[in-house]
Amino acid sequence: MKLTKINLKREYLKNKRTTLQIANMVGCYYSKIYRALLKFNIKIRTNREVKLGTQHTKVTKEKMRSRFNTNILTKKLLAELYIKQEKGIETIAEKLKFSVKTIWKYLKKYKIKIRTIGELKSKYALGRTKHYCIDCNKQICYNSFHSGSGKCRSCSNRDTANKLFKDPRNHPRYINGISFEPYPLGWTKTFKEQIRYRDGYKCQICGCSEVENSRRLDIHHIDYDKNNLAPDNLISLCHSCHMKTNTNAINRIYWTEYFNNKKVNVC
């Protein structure tokens, strides 16, 4: 069959064939038939016009009848099926010939608590099992309980710190216990302020000023000897840079050479 206006009018309007049926007769896609109808100004039927006069199936008729007979969906019936007999919404809908949406809507209407996905599982037992820290009894997650130490983060960190640093020699910044030695008498606020003034109140590594640092600059001993208060052994650093110079013994060797090679104008 040729795709002409006369043929389309005959098959589409007179014989009431669909675009898919005509496409099979012509041997093309139905979209081509649709474009041809638009091209020849042939009015396309709506879905309502297509379904007009068609017969509903037996299942559809039963659903339509039950749809308008919601009087049987009483609170007592739904409570009996859903709560006492513990039937699922799909099972109830199939039994009473209603849609799942309708059953769900009436459960909400009667304020019957709908079971969660977890409650529907066979191994569900009064909610998810809770786990607690073995030290402070604080609730912790599943991974911490089974894969970790069985403790919360605070207790675990405290235990780790106690094991590592119970002996101060285990600390990575420990060097011959010099941090426990007292400063000499000349280590005063006035003396440290003179060093900051000499350095222009700026960190001698990053150039950060006291204003930008939001605190006074630290005074660093280049040779890491607290008793050596020679001005050329002292330098101003911001707190961040000062921490970098005290990480470990190898790091201290690097910074000692760095500052010794750096020329400092001593006032």
Secondary structure per residue as TSV (DSSP state, phi and psi in degrees):
chain	resnum	aa	ss	phi	psi
A	1	M	-	360.0	133.3
A	2	K	-	-82.9	146.7
A	3	L	-	-87.1	78.0
A	4	T	-	-111.7	167.5
A	5	K	H	-63.6	-40.5
A	6	I	H	-64.8	-45.9
A	7	N	H	-63.7	-39.2
A	8	L	H	-66.2	-42.3
A	9	K	I	-62.5	-39.7
A	10	R	I	-66.9	-47.4
A	11	E	I	-77.4	-39.9
A	12	Y	I	-82.8	-42.4
A	13	L	I	-91.6	-47.2
A	14	K	I	-80.1	-48.6
A	15	N	S	-87.5	-5.3
A	16	K	-	59.2	36.2
A	17	R	-	-81.4	153.6
A	18	T	-	-84.5	166.7
A	19	T	H	-63.3	-33.7
A	20	L	H	-68.6	-39.6
A	21	Q	H	-66.2	-41.8
A	22	I	H	-65.9	-38.9
A	23	A	H	-62.0	-38.9
A	24	N	H	-66.6	-34.7
A	25	M	H	-69.5	-39.5
A	26	V	H	-80.7	-32.7
A	27	G	T	89.9	46.0
A	28	C	S	-146.4	-179.2
A	29	Y	-	-77.2	151.5
A	30	Y	H	-67.5	-22.1
A	31	S	H	-65.3	-31.1
A	32	K	H	-67.5	-37.3
A	33	I	H	-65.5	-39.9
A	34	Y	H	-62.6	-42.2
A	35	R	H	-67.8	-34.3
A	36	A	H	-67.9	-37.2
A	37	L	H	-62.9	-41.0
A	38	L	H	-66.0	-39.9
A	39	K	H	-63.4	-41.5
A	40	F	T	-90.9	10.4
A	41	N	T	56.2	39.7
A	42	I	-	-93.6	123.9
A	43	K	-	-62.9	128.8
A	44	I	-	-87.5	134.9
A	45	R	-	-71.1	144.4
A	46	T	-	-81.0	168.6
A	47	N	H	-61.8	-36.0
A	48	R	H	-63.9	-42.3
A	49	E	H	-68.7	-32.6
A	50	V	H	-68.0	-42.5
A	51	K	H	-80.9	-10.9
A	52	L	T	-62.0	124.1
A	53	G	T	91.4	-6.5
A	54	T	-	-79.9	154.8
A	55	Q	-	-97.9	135.1
A	56	H	-	-77.8	150.9
A	57	T	-	-74.3	168.0
A	58	K	H	-63.5	-40.0
A	59	V	H	-64.5	-42.0
A	60	T	H	-64.7	-40.1
A	61	K	H	-64.3	-38.1
A	62	E	H	-66.8	-40.2
A	63	K	H	-65.6	-39.8
A	64	M	H	-66.6	-37.5
A	65	R	H	-67.7	-43.3
A	66	S	H	-71.4	-24.9
A	67	R	H	-62.0	-33.4
A	68	F	T	-98.5	7.8
A	69	N	-	-118.7	54.4
A	70	T	G	-80.4	2.5
A	71	N	G	-64.5	-24.2
A	72	I	G	-75.5	-15.0
A	73	L	-	-83.0	72.8
A	74	T	-	-88.1	161.8
A	75	K	H	-63.8	-37.5
A	76	K	H	-64.0	-42.7
A	77	L	H	-66.4	-46.3
A	78	L	H	-66.0	-38.7
A	79	A	H	-64.5	-38.4
A	80	E	I	-63.9	-46.0
A	81	L	I	-76.2	-43.1
A	82	Y	I	-85.1	-40.0
A	83	I	I	-93.5	-54.5
A	84	K	I	-72.0	-49.3
A	85	Q	S	-85.6	-10.3
A	86	E	-	56.5	40.3
A	87	K	-	-82.4	150.9
A	88	G	-	-78.9	163.6
A	89	I	H	-62.7	-40.9
A	90	E	H	-63.1	-39.8
A	91	T	H	-65.5	-42.7
A	92	I	H	-64.5	-42.5
A	93	A	H	-62.2	-41.2
A	94	E	H	-68.6	-37.6
A	95	K	H	-70.2	-41.9
A	96	L	H	-92.2	1.2
A	97	K	T	63.2	41.9
A	98	F	-	-122.3	164.4
A	99	S	-	-77.4	157.6
A	100	V	H	-60.3	-39.3
A	101	K	H	-60.7	-39.5
A	102	T	H	-66.7	-44.0
A	103	I	H	-62.5	-43.7
A	104	W	H	-61.8	-40.8
A	105	K	H	-64.3	-40.3
A	106	Y	H	-75.1	-29.6
A	107	L	H	-63.3	-41.8
A	108	K	H	-66.2	-39.5
A	109	K	H	-62.0	-41.5
A	110	Y	T	-87.3	4.9
A	111	K	T	58.1	39.8
A	112	I	-	-90.0	121.5
A	113	K	-	-62.9	123.8
A	114	I	-	-84.8	131.3
A	115	R	-	-66.4	143.9
A	116	T	-	-81.4	172.5
A	117	I	H	-62.8	-39.0
A	118	G	H	-63.9	-37.7
A	119	E	H	-70.7	-22.1
A	120	L	H	-78.3	-16.9
A	121	K	S	-79.0	147.1
A	122	S	T	-67.1	-29.3
A	123	K	T	-92.4	6.9
A	124	Y	-	-70.1	131.3
A	125	A	-	-140.5	93.3
A	126	L	S	54.0	44.1
A	127	G	S	87.3	176.9
A	128	R	S	-66.8	139.2
A	129	T	-	-64.4	132.4
A	130	K	-	-97.9	146.4
A	131	H	E	-122.9	146.5
A	132	Y	E	-131.2	151.0
A	133	C	-	-63.7	136.0
A	134	I	T	-74.2	-11.5
A	135	D	T	-99.5	-57.0
A	136	C	T	-104.5	-1.9
A	137	N	-	64.9	21.4
A	138	K	-	-80.3	141.1
A	139	Q	E	-66.1	134.4
A	140	I	E	-128.1	168.4
A	141	C	-	-80.4	169.5
A	142	Y	H	-60.6	-43.8
A	143	N	H	-64.1	-39.3
A	144	S	H	-66.1	-34.9
A	145	F	H	-74.2	-44.5
A	146	H	H	-93.0	-40.1
A	147	S	T	-99.3	-22.9
A	148	G	S	-94.3	-147.5
A	149	S	-	-90.2	-0.8
A	150	G	S	78.4	16.6
A	151	K	S	-126.5	161.0
A	152	C	-	-72.0	171.3
A	153	R	H	-62.6	-40.3
A	154	S	H	-63.1	-47.7
A	155	C	H	-67.0	-38.2
A	156	S	H	-65.5	-43.7
A	157	N	H	-64.7	-38.5
A	158	R	H	-65.1	-41.2
A	159	D	H	-65.1	-40.7
A	160	T	H	-63.7	-43.4
A	161	A	H	-64.2	-39.3
A	162	N	H	-65.5	-37.4
A	163	K	H	-70.3	-42.0
A	164	L	H	-76.6	-41.5
A	165	F	H	-113.4	15.0
A	166	K	S	-61.0	-39.1
A	167	D	S	-99.7	116.5
A	168	P	G	-57.6	-20.3
A	169	R	G	-68.9	-15.1
A	170	N	G	-80.6	-14.1
A	171	H	S	-71.2	136.2
A	172	P	T	-62.7	-21.1
A	173	R	T	-97.2	6.6
A	174	Y	-	-76.9	126.1
A	175	I	S	-138.4	97.5
A	176	N	T	56.4	20.3
A	177	G	T	69.4	22.3
A	178	I	G	-70.5	-20.6
A	179	S	G	-68.9	-19.5
A	180	F	G	-87.2	-9.0
A	181	E	S	-76.4	141.9
A	182	P	-	-75.3	155.4
A	183	Y	-	-78.4	151.9
A	184	P	-	-69.4	169.2
A	185	L	T	-65.6	-27.0
A	186	G	T	-75.2	-6.4
A	187	W	-	-82.1	80.3
A	188	T	-	-113.6	169.2
A	189	K	H	-64.1	-37.8
A	190	T	H	-65.2	-43.2
A	191	F	H	-62.8	-44.3
A	192	K	H	-66.2	-33.1
A	193	E	H	-67.9	-32.6
A	194	Q	H	-64.5	-37.9
A	195	I	H	-67.4	-40.0
A	196	R	H	-64.7	-41.2
A	197	Y	H	-63.5	-41.5
A	198	R	H	-60.2	-38.1
A	199	D	T	-88.3	9.5
A	200	G	T	70.6	23.4
A	201	Y	T	54.6	39.9
A	202	K	B	-132.1	144.6
A	203	C	-	-65.2	132.0
A	204	Q	T	-84.1	6.8
A	205	I	T	-110.3	-56.5
A	206	C	T	-100.9	-10.3
A	207	G	-	80.4	7.8
A	208	C	-	-69.6	134.1
A	209	S	B	-86.5	169.5
A	210	E	H	-63.3	-35.5
A	211	V	H	-64.5	-45.5
A	212	E	H	-68.3	-31.3
A	213	N	H	-76.9	-17.5
A	214	S	T	59.7	24.6
A	215	R	S	-168.1	165.8
A	216	R	-	-66.9	146.6
A	217	L	-	-70.3	145.5
A	218	D	E	-79.3	149.6
A	219	I	E	-104.2	119.6
A	220	H	E	-105.6	136.3
A	221	H	E	-86.5	119.6
A	222	I	T	-63.5	-40.4
A	223	D	T	-94.1	7.2
A	224	Y	-	60.4	26.0
A	225	D	-	-107.3	113.6
A	226	K	T	-63.3	-27.9
A	227	N	T	-82.6	-12.7
A	228	N	-	-88.1	97.7
A	229	L	-	-101.5	21.8
A	230	A	-	-63.8	133.8
A	231	P	G	-54.9	-34.2
A	232	D	G	-77.0	-3.9
A	233	N	G	-100.0	-0.7
A	234	L	E	-116.9	143.1
A	235	I	E	-148.8	148.9
A	236	S	E	-88.9	131.4
A	237	L	E	-137.1	148.6
A	238	C	-	-73.2	164.4
A	239	H	H	-60.6	-40.7
A	240	S	H	-62.6	-46.4
A	241	C	H	-69.2	-33.7
A	242	H	H	-63.8	-36.8
A	243	M	H	-66.7	-35.9
A	244	K	H	-64.6	-29.4
A	245	T	T	-82.1	-3.0
A	246	N	T	-124.1	29.3
A	247	T	S	-75.3	-47.6
A	248	N	-	-158.9	177.2
A	249	A	H	-64.2	-41.3
A	250	I	H	-65.6	-38.5
A	251	N	H	-64.8	-36.2
A	252	R	H	-66.8	-34.7
A	253	I	H	-62.8	-42.2
A	254	Y	H	-61.4	-48.2
A	255	W	H	-71.2	-29.3
A	256	T	H	-63.9	-45.7
A	257	E	H	-65.8	-36.7
A	258	Y	H	-61.7	-48.4
A	259	F	H	-74.2	-31.6
A	260	N	H	-66.7	-32.4
A	261	N	H	-81.3	-13.4
A	262	K	S	-89.7	125.6
A	263	K	-	-80.4	125.6
A	264	V	-	-115.7	128.1
A	265	N	-	-80.2	107.7
A	266	V	-	-86.7	129.6
A	267	C	-	-78.7	360.0
